Amino acid sequence: MKVTVDQDKCASSGNCVMQAPAIFDQRDEDGVVVLLNANPPSEQENNARRAAVSCPALAISIEE
């Protein structure tokens, strides 16, 4: 699995961090998503998928 984010699309909702804190964080100054792990381990893959689905701006992409 490969995770990518588009920071220009990010709405700073924080849903990704709530779903997958080991994969995503937010910048302190504006809350925009920060990708911590583009290739999460298998035990984190479902969390990454939930984060992508819960992103209101569709700023997270998953490649299998």
JOQUIFEN-V221942 format. One record per residue. RES is the residue in one small letter. SS is DSSP state (a for helix, b for strand, c for the rest). NEAR is the number of other C-alpha atoms within 8 Angstrom. Layout:
BEGIN
res: <RES	RES>
ss: <SS	SS>
near: <NEAR	NEAR>
END
This chain:
BEGIN
res: <m	k	v	t	v	d	q	d	k	c	a	s	s	g	n	c	v	m	q	a	p	a	i	f	d	q	r	d	e	d	g	v	v	v	l	l	n	a	n	p	p	s	e	q	e	n	n	a	r	r	a	a	v	s	c	p	a	l	a	i	s	i	e	e>
ss: <c	b	b	b	b	c	c	c	c	c	c	c	c	c	a	a	a	a	a	c	c	c	c	b	b	b	c	c	c	c	c	c	b	b	b	c	c	c	c	c	c	a	a	a	a	a	a	a	a	a	a	a	a	a	c	c	c	c	c	b	b	b	b	c>
near: <8	9	13	9	10	8	9	5	8	12	7	9	9	9	9	17	13	8	10	13	9	9	13	13	12	12	9	5	4	7	10	10	14	10	10	8	9	9	7	13	6	5	6	11	10	7	9	15	9	11	15	13	7	8	12	7	7	10	13	11	9	11	6	4>
END
